[in-house]
Amino acid sequence: MYQLLPPLSTEEYEKLRLSIINDGCLVPIEFDENGNILDGHNRYEICTQENKPFERVTRQFANELEKQAYVYKINLSRRHLSNEQKKQV
């Protein structure tokens, strides 16, 4: 599993859960070639619990380093992290 960033706060998670319940999963969940979730761990968990469909995207990488770099890149550009959390990542 590639959950490399800090977990969402309870408030952020609940907002995401309500959004998926009301509007569906609007952002595809990304997997690697082995079926591991790269992006969308929270969306996947919520969709599974709430029985909501989601789009699946599979990505291929030359090596583990490329895979991890991709996970950081897509999450750091969109997640709202504090300066301290960004330093930790």
NORCOR-V260320 format. One line per field, one symbol per residue. ss: DSSP state (~ for helix, > for strand, _ for the rest). phi: phi as a letter, one per 40 degrees, with the letter a starting at -180 (. if undefined). burial: b if it has 9 or more other C-alpha atoms within 8 Angstrom, else e. A space follows every 50 residues. Layout:
ss->???
phi->???
burial->???
This chain:
ss->_________~~~~~~~~~~~~~~_____>>>>____>>>_~~~~~~~~~~ _____>>>>____~~~~~~~~~~~~~______~~~~~~_
phi->.bccbccccdccccccdcccccbgccbdcbbccbgcccahdcccdcdccc fbcacbbbbbbcacccccccdcdccccbccbcdcccccc
burial->ebeeeeeeeeeebeebbebbbeebbeebbbbbeeebbbbbbebbebbeee ebebeeebeeeeeeebbbeebbeebbeeeeeeeebbeee
